[in-house]
Amino acid sequence: MNLQKIVLKYVLLFVLLLSTVSAAFAQRDDGEYQIMHARYGTAERNVDVTQALRELAQRDRSFRVNNHSFAIDPHPYQKKILRIYARDPLGQMRTFEYREGSRVDGDLFTAWGRGDWGRDGDYRGGWDGRGNHEDDDFRDRRNGHDDGEYLILSARYGTFERNVDVTDSLKQLARRDREFRIGNASFGIDPHPRRIKTLRIYARGSRGEIRTFEYREGSVVDGALFKSWSRGDWGNRGDYKDGWGNRQDRYESENQNDNRDRQYSGRQYRDDQAVTQLIIHNAYYGIESRKMDVTAVLQSLVRDGQLEMRVENATTGGNDPAPGARKTLWVTYSVSGQAARSVRVDERNWLNLR
């Protein structure tokens, strides 16, 4: 009998302890502030991350703020901030700021781990808490950031001989970023392998004139020039009838459904014959045992078919693969379709390719 009483006593103590712990954990999810909305970025470029924050909160009590957390970099090369907009027990709005690299602790917020907060319509303010908008497009229009001078009609990517329509891809890029760097990865296609390609954007000016904007592979496109950039309500089918060189009849589609590879179908013509084509096939910087691939960096520095640069960390991407050691740059390149050649240049010396 005494044994039964002892066992019962310990069972009751265990149940009491368990209920106390459960209550403590329940209290941990009942912070003081109710989250309404969350944005990540800078004052100039920021995005709604309420849903991403909800998913992070359901996984962890705390996390570190960075691009990886939200799977987006709304303003490259700038220090970003997470802003959480929340309501206190008296109904007043409060803004909590967490700089990139800092840690967010969910103890401040009500229902953090449950994630039942931040519903659509809870919050109408923007980055600064003012205004009456719900998305980035409204913010851009309000600040005049989405009202450039030219309206995009069409966009093509490639060379004169082989280029493809990338208008829809450009719309998607524009909705994500104010600016981006041009490359095959941007559009998910390489229309002319081993050739330097160009993005051509055809746009209409305020007086109805058609302008062509050219961006070489590796350069950066800034959407500030173009109307409705981030909204993407431009470049509809039929807006622009001409091809790469304003002569649509120069091209014929090898596959009308895919429309990925347009070839020149008239007389042989090249608008780049007079321009030397310098292709960097591969480039490595460092020492034999520790070196890094800098092919893309060098290709982006090519101007008018030439590359002239002093070999050092700053010109090869800013990284030092072998601190304290004298480094070397190895380059394999070709000029205007000729046989590939290789060259090596020691650090602090000059590389000249043409």
C-alpha positions as CSV (number, residue, x, y, z in Angstrom):
1,M,0.0,0.0,0.0
2,N,2.8,2.4,0.9
3,L,4.4,1.6,-2.4
4,Q,1.3,2.4,-4.3
5,K,1.0,5.8,-2.5
6,I,4.6,6.6,-3.4
7,V,4.1,5.7,-7.0
8,L,0.9,7.8,-7.1
9,K,2.7,10.7,-5.5
10,Y,5.5,10.6,-8.2
11,V,2.9,10.3,-11.0
12,L,1.1,13.4,-9.7
13,L,4.4,15.3,-9.4
14,F,5.3,14.4,-12.9
15,V,1.9,15.5,-14.3
16,L,2.2,18.8,-12.4
17,L,5.8,19.3,-13.7
18,L,4.6,18.6,-17.2
19,S,1.8,21.0,-17.0
20,T,4.1,23.7,-15.7
21,V,6.6,23.2,-18.5
22,S,3.8,23.2,-21.1
23,A,2.5,26.5,-19.6
24,A,5.9,27.9,-19.7
25,F,6.3,27.0,-23.4
26,A,2.9,28.4,-24.2
27,Q,3.8,31.6,-22.5
28,R,7.0,31.7,-24.7
29,D,4.7,32.0,-27.7
30,D,2.7,34.9,-26.2
31,G,4.9,37.9,-26.7
32,E,3.7,41.5,-26.4
33,Y,3.5,42.4,-30.1
34,Q,1.2,41.1,-32.8
35,I,3.0,41.0,-36.2
36,M,1.2,42.7,-39.1
37,H,3.7,42.7,-41.9
38,A,7.5,42.3,-42.7
39,R,9.7,43.8,-45.4
40,Y,13.4,43.2,-46.2
41,G,15.8,45.4,-48.2
42,T,16.6,49.1,-48.3
43,A,14.5,52.2,-48.5
44,E,15.0,52.2,-52.2
45,R,14.4,48.5,-52.9
46,N,12.5,46.2,-50.5
47,V,10.2,43.3,-50.7
48,D,7.3,41.7,-48.7
49,V,8.8,38.8,-46.7
50,T,5.8,38.2,-44.4
51,Q,5.2,34.7,-45.6
52,A,8.9,33.8,-45.5
53,L,9.1,35.2,-41.9
54,R,6.1,33.0,-41.0
55,E,7.9,29.9,-42.3
56,L,11.1,30.8,-40.4
57,A,9.2,31.4,-37.2
58,Q,7.5,28.0,-37.4
59,R,10.9,26.3,-37.7
60,D,12.9,28.3,-35.2
61,R,12.6,30.5,-32.1
62,S,15.4,32.8,-33.6
63,F,17.3,33.1,-36.8
64,R,19.9,35.3,-38.4
65,V,18.9,38.0,-41.0
66,N,20.5,37.6,-44.4
67,N,19.6,37.0,-48.1
68,H,19.7,33.2,-47.5
69,S,16.9,33.5,-44.9
70,F,14.5,35.0,-47.4
71,A,16.0,33.5,-50.6
72,I,16.2,36.9,-52.2
73,D,18.6,39.8,-52.5
74,P,16.4,42.9,-53.1
75,H,19.3,45.4,-53.3
76,P,22.7,43.8,-54.2
77,Y,25.8,45.2,-52.7
78,Q,23.8,47.2,-50.1
79,K,23.4,46.6,-46.4
80,K,19.8,45.5,-45.9
81,I,17.3,45.6,-43.0
82,L,14.4,43.4,-41.9
83,R,11.5,45.6,-40.8
84,I,8.8,43.9,-38.7
85,Y,5.6,46.0,-38.3
86,A,3.6,45.0,-35.2
87,R,0.8,46.2,-33.0
88,D,1.2,46.5,-29.3
89,P,-1.5,45.7,-26.6
90,L,-2.9,49.2,-26.9
91,G,-3.3,49.0,-30.7
92,Q,-0.3,51.2,-31.5
93,M,1.9,50.3,-34.4
94,R,5.6,49.6,-33.7
95,T,8.4,49.0,-36.2
96,F,11.3,46.6,-35.2
97,E,14.5,46.8,-37.3
98,Y,17.1,44.1,-37.6
99,R,20.2,44.8,-39.7
100,E,21.6,42.2,-42.1
101,G,23.7,39.8,-40.0
102,S,21.8,40.4,-36.7
103,R,19.6,37.8,-35.0
104,V,15.8,38.0,-34.6
105,D,14.4,36.5,-31.4
106,G,10.7,35.6,-31.6
107,D,10.0,36.0,-27.8
108,L,8.8,39.6,-28.4
109,F,6.0,38.5,-30.6
110,T,2.6,36.9,-30.0
111,A,1.9,33.5,-31.7
112,W,5.5,33.5,-33.1
113,G,5.8,29.8,-33.5
114,R,2.2,29.3,-34.6
115,G,2.6,31.7,-37.5
116,D,-1.1,32.8,-37.4
117,W,-0.3,36.4,-38.1
118,G,0.5,38.8,-40.9
119,R,-2.6,38.2,-43.0
120,D,-3.3,40.1,-46.2
121,G,-4.9,43.4,-45.4
122,D,-3.5,43.6,-41.8
123,Y,-1.1,46.3,-42.9
124,R,-1.4,49.0,-45.5
125,G,1.8,51.0,-44.9
126,G,5.0,50.8,-46.9
127,W,8.7,50.7,-45.9
128,D,8.3,53.9,-43.9
129,G,4.9,53.0,-42.4
130,R,3.0,55.6,-44.5
131,G,0.9,55.3,-47.6
132,N,-1.8,52.9,-48.5
133,H,-0.3,50.2,-50.7
134,E,0.3,46.5,-50.5
135,D,3.1,45.8,-52.9
136,D,6.4,47.0,-54.3
137,D,4.8,48.2,-57.6
138,F,2.7,50.8,-55.7
139,R,5.8,51.9,-53.8
140,D,7.8,52.3,-57.0
141,R,5.0,54.4,-58.6
142,R,4.6,56.6,-55.5
143,N,8.3,57.3,-55.4
144,G,8.6,57.9,-59.1
145,H,11.0,54.9,-59.4
146,D,8.8,53.1,-62.0
147,D,8.2,56.0,-64.4
148,G,11.2,56.0,-66.7
149,E,11.2,57.8,-70.1
150,Y,10.9,54.8,-72.4
151,L,8.2,52.1,-72.8
152,I,9.6,48.7,-73.7
153,L,8.2,47.0,-76.8
154,S,10.4,44.0,-77.2
155,A,13.7,42.5,-76.2
156,R,16.1,40.1,-78.0
157,Y,19.3,38.4,-76.8
158,G,22.1,37.0,-78.8
159,T,24.2,38.0,-81.9
160,F,23.2,39.4,-85.3
161,E,23.2,35.9,-86.7
162,R,21.5,34.1,-83.9
163,N,19.2,35.8,-81.4
164,V,16.0,35.0,-79.5
165,D,13.0,36.8,-78.1
166,V,13.5,37.3,-74.4
167,T,10.7,39.8,-73.7
168,D,8.8,37.5,-71.3
169,S,12.1,36.6,-69.5
170,L,12.9,40.2,-69.1
171,K,9.5,40.9,-67.6
172,Q,10.2,38.3,-64.9
173,L,13.6,39.7,-64.2
174,A,12.2,43.2,-64.0
175,R,9.6,42.2,-61.5
176,R,12.2,40.7,-59.2
177,D,15.0,43.3,-59.5
178,R,15.5,47.0,-60.4
179,E,18.8,45.9,-62.1
180,F,20.5,42.7,-63.1
181,R,23.7,41.5,-64.8
182,I,23.3,40.1,-68.3
183,G,24.4,36.5,-69.0
184,N,23.0,33.2,-70.4
185,A,21.8,32.3,-66.9
186,S,19.6,35.4,-66.8
187,F,17.5,34.1,-69.7
188,G,18.1,30.4,-69.4
189,I,19.5,30.1,-72.9
190,D,22.7,30.5,-74.9
191,P,21.6,31.4,-78.4
192,H,25.1,31.5,-79.9
193,P,27.7,29.5,-77.9
194,R,31.2,30.8,-77.7
195,R,30.2,34.2,-78.9
196,I,29.8,37.5,-76.9
197,K,26.1,38.2,-76.9
198,T,24.1,41.4,-76.6
199,L,20.7,42.2,-75.1
200,R,18.8,44.6,-77.3
201,I,15.8,46.4,-75.7
202,Y,13.5,48.1,-78.2
203,A,11.5,50.9,-76.6
204,R,9.2,53.9,-77.6
205,G,10.1,57.4,-76.3
206,S,7.7,60.1,-75.2
207,R,7.4,61.4,-78.8
208,G,6.7,58.0,-80.3
209,E,10.2,57.4,-81.6
210,I,11.7,53.9,-81.4
211,R,15.0,53.6,-79.5
212,T,17.3,50.6,-79.3
213,F,19.2,50.1,-76.1
214,E,22.2,47.6,-76.2
215,Y,23.8,45.9,-73.2
216,R,26.8,43.6,-73.8
217,E,27.0,40.3,-72.0
218,G,28.4,40.9,-68.5
219,S,27.1,44.4,-68.2
220,V,24.3,45.6,-65.8
221,V,20.8,46.7,-66.9
222,D,19.2,49.4,-64.8
223,G,15.4,49.5,-65.1
224,A,15.2,53.2,-64.1
225,L,15.2,54.2,-67.8
226,F,12.0,52.3,-68.5
227,K,8.3,52.9,-67.7
228,S,6.5,50.3,-65.7
229,W,9.7,48.3,-65.3
230,S,8.7,46.4,-62.1
231,R,5.1,46.0,-63.1
232,G,6.0,44.3,-66.3
233,D,2.9,45.5,-68.2
234,W,4.8,46.1,-71.4
235,G,6.2,44.2,-74.4
236,N,2.9,42.6,-75.4
237,R,2.8,40.5,-78.6
238,G,2.4,42.7,-81.6
239,D,3.9,45.8,-80.0
240,Y,7.1,45.4,-82.1
241,K,7.3,43.8,-85.5
242,D,10.9,44.2,-86.5
243,G,13.8,41.8,-85.8
244,W,17.3,42.3,-84.6
245,G,18.3,44.8,-87.2
246,N,14.9,46.3,-87.8
247,R,14.4,43.9,-90.7
248,Q,12.2,41.0,-89.6
249,D,12.5,39.4,-93.1
250,R,16.1,38.7,-92.3
251,Y,15.1,35.9,-90.0
252,E,13.2,32.7,-90.1
253,S,12.3,30.5,-87.2
254,E,13.7,27.0,-87.2
255,N,11.0,26.0,-84.8
256,Q,7.9,28.2,-84.6
257,N,6.7,26.6,-81.4
258,D,10.0,26.9,-79.5
259,N,11.2,30.1,-81.2
260,R,14.6,29.8,-79.6
261,D,17.0,30.0,-82.5
262,R,16.4,32.6,-85.2
263,Q,18.9,32.4,-88.1
264,Y,19.7,34.9,-90.7
265,S,17.9,33.7,-93.9
266,G,18.7,36.4,-96.4
267,R,22.0,37.5,-97.8
268,Q,25.1,36.9,-95.6
269,Y,25.5,40.0,-93.5
270,R,27.3,40.6,-90.1
271,D,27.1,43.9,-88.3
272,D,30.1,42.9,-86.1
273,Q,32.7,41.9,-88.8
274,A,34.6,45.2,-88.1
275,V,34.6,44.5,-84.4
276,T,37.2,42.1,-82.9
277,Q,35.6,39.4,-80.9
278,L,37.7,38.5,-77.9
279,I,36.5,35.4,-76.1
280,I,37.9,34.3,-72.7
281,H,37.5,30.5,-72.7
282,N,38.9,30.1,-69.1
283,A,40.9,32.1,-66.6
284,Y,42.4,31.2,-63.3
285,Y,44.0,33.3,-60.6
286,G,46.2,32.2,-57.7
287,I,49.0,29.7,-57.2
288,E,49.2,26.1,-58.5
289,S,47.7,24.6,-55.4
290,R,45.1,27.3,-54.7
291,K,43.5,29.2,-57.6
292,M,40.0,30.4,-58.5
293,D,38.0,30.7,-61.7
294,V,37.8,34.3,-62.9
295,T,36.6,33.6,-66.4
296,A,33.4,35.6,-66.0
297,V,35.2,38.5,-64.4
298,L,37.7,38.9,-67.2
299,Q,35.0,38.5,-69.9
300,S,33.0,41.4,-68.3
301,L,36.1,43.6,-68.6
302,V,36.5,43.1,-72.4
303,R,35.8,46.4,-74.2
304,D,35.7,46.7,-78.0
305,G,37.4,43.3,-78.5
306,Q,40.3,44.2,-76.1
307,L,41.3,43.5,-72.6
308,E,44.0,45.5,-70.8
309,M,44.3,45.2,-67.0
310,R,46.9,45.1,-64.2
311,V,46.8,41.7,-62.6
312,E,45.9,42.0,-58.9
313,N,43.2,41.0,-56.4
314,A,41.1,44.1,-57.2
315,T,40.8,43.4,-60.9
316,T,40.2,39.7,-60.6
317,G,37.1,39.9,-58.5
318,G,38.4,41.3,-55.2
319,N,39.3,38.0,-53.6
320,D,42.7,36.7,-52.6
321,P,43.0,32.9,-53.1
322,A,46.5,32.7,-51.6
323,P,47.2,35.5,-49.1
324,G,50.9,36.4,-48.8
325,A,51.9,34.5,-52.0
326,R,52.9,35.9,-55.4
327,K,50.0,35.0,-57.6
328,T,49.6,34.3,-61.3
329,L,46.8,34.7,-63.9
330,W,46.4,31.9,-66.4
331,V,44.2,32.8,-69.4
332,T,43.0,30.8,-72.5
333,Y,41.4,33.0,-75.1
334,S,40.6,33.4,-78.8
335,V,40.3,36.4,-81.1
336,S,37.6,36.5,-83.9
337,G,37.3,32.8,-84.2
338,Q,41.0,32.0,-84.5
339,A,42.7,29.2,-82.7
340,A,42.7,29.4,-78.9
341,R,45.9,30.7,-77.2
342,S,47.1,30.7,-73.6
343,V,49.0,33.2,-71.6
344,R,50.2,33.6,-68.0
345,V,50.9,36.9,-66.3
346,D,52.3,37.3,-62.8
347,E,50.7,39.5,-60.2
348,R,51.3,43.3,-60.5
349,N,52.1,42.9,-64.2
350,W,49.9,43.9,-67.1
351,L,47.7,41.6,-69.2
352,N,47.0,42.9,-72.8
353,L,44.8,40.9,-75.1
354,R,43.5,42.0,-78.5
